[in-house]
Amino acid sequence: MRSSLVLELDVMPAEMNPARLCDFAGRMVSAFTDRTLLLPRVDGGAPEPSILAGLDRHEDGRRWRLMLGESAVWSDGRPITAKDLLGTLETARRATGVNCWIGCLLQSARRVAADVVEVDLVRPMGCFPEILTTELFAPRSPRGQGAGTFSLVGHLGGGRSLALRRNAAGDMHWPDGPEDVIFVVTQSPEQGVRLFERGLLDVTCNPSLPDGALARYAGSAELRRGDLNLCGTLMFAAEDLRGVEHRARRQNIAAAIDRKALAERGLRPLVDFCDLWREPETEEPDAQFAAKMRWTRSLTLGYADFSPNGHIAERLAVQLTERLGVTVVSHRLDYQQYLACLARPCVDLLYALIQPAYPDPTSLFANLAASRWVDLSQTSYHRALAEAEAELEPRERLAACARLQHILDEEMPIVPLLRVSSKFLASSKAEDLRLGSDGILRPPSPTFDRMPVPEILAGGSSGLGDVSP
């Protein structure tokens, strides 16, 4: 058993309760203190078993049966029961955090056996297994106890570090793992690399880590990359940029942005949200810059105060000023101000990093539908979203999402700019950590076979209760 494992964070998590998580740092810590019902696959395929050993679905896609596995235990080793699972689902349904829209998908749930719970959704959801990989569905007992490998001990170093200690679940899930895990907040991605090279960090966990700082590690086993991680976007909140009558102004802003000029090594141009799940294109189509329009006032542009957002915001401001003649004033927001601005707009434009809530193309489009930044009251958008979510095959869902992207392009309330892949330097002490398709590092889990293909249930056929519509 190793004594300790030290990992980097770029900011201190804003929230530790999985039902209210809203940031990459919080998700990284939660991966060690909590376990989700299902796990994102390392290779991006269908989710793997975790607390749940399997799923069955009714043919209409609205009713699902969740089956607990043998390794479903709380941090003290007690088994997680169907009653506990019902409590987790109810907590998710009543959640008020940034992903509360996911909990609203649940209509009802009931126990049909000692280790089986049946769930009714508000509408057919072919992507329900992917949704169950979110931290919103990580079980927490009424006393705040999680089901992860480690438990939170407290803050260290004047609030710049978090200390976790192995618990009884850890003895089952990672028997040769470390006794302690320490998360340390660094001042910059470059500082994280320096500390790693001095042996003071076992893992750098900074999603904005520039490739330039990693040149010497090209091809090295110590360099690991996440996949569907962060999407850099420009979001509109100015009143004179809303509404159909001002579509031309929004489209002028979108057309005036040169994504290639914004991109750096490790930041790739992103034409639309569907590109996160497609093979990367060799070259982005040339931007069609619009003619200058007459603007009546300046615009404010906000961004979160961590690398490389300031550099990107500066370039955005210059592009819009040069090509549209509008004055753009940048505002650097500390992390708490940035999160508050995401919840309630306080600037005209916001450069935001959006992470899919779950590893599926429908995630970003559903998240946008629930955002206060985006006025997507159109029936057509919500109808197209429901059709995409109902598709059982991920490829079919991606094709259905193309229609959603078309509606966004027409309305232009938000412009995809850059794709930011998570990058990690990991020493041999961290070689057991799993890198999921959502870009999050997690402790190893008990060995399972792949998730069984969901059985199509007919009314009452399994003997576990009536599952007819």
WOURNOR-V642688 format. One record per run of one state. SS is the DSSP state (~ for helix, > for strand, _ for the rest). FROM is the first residue (numbers start at 0). TO is the last residue. If there is no record, write none. Layout:
ss	from	to
SS	FROM	TO
SS	FROM	TO
This chain:
ss	from	to
_	0	2
>	3	8
_	9	16
~	17	19
_	20	22
~	23	32
_	33	36
>	37	38
_	39	46
>	47	48
_	49	50
>	51	57
_	58	61
>	62	67
_	68	71
>	72	72
_	73	77
>	78	78
_	79	80
~	81	92
_	93	98
~	99	102
_	103	104
>	105	112
_	113	114
>	115	120
_	121	126
~	127	130
_	131	133
~	134	136
_	137	148
>	149	155
~	156	158
_	159	159
>	160	165
_	166	166
~	167	172
_	173	178
>	179	184
_	185	187
~	188	196
_	197	201
>	202	203
_	204	209
~	210	216
_	217	221
>	222	224
_	225	228
>	229	235
_	236	237
~	238	240
_	241	242
~	243	255
_	256	257
~	258	261
_	262	265
>	266	268
_	269	271
~	272	275
_	276	297
>	298	303
_	304	307
~	308	323
_	324	326
>	327	332
_	333	333
~	334	342
_	343	347
>	348	354
_	355	360
~	361	368
_	369	377
~	378	389
_	390	392
~	393	410
_	411	412
>	413	419
_	420	421
>	422	425
_	426	426
~	427	429
_	430	432
>	433	434
_	435	439
>	440	441
_	442	453
>	454	456
_	457	468
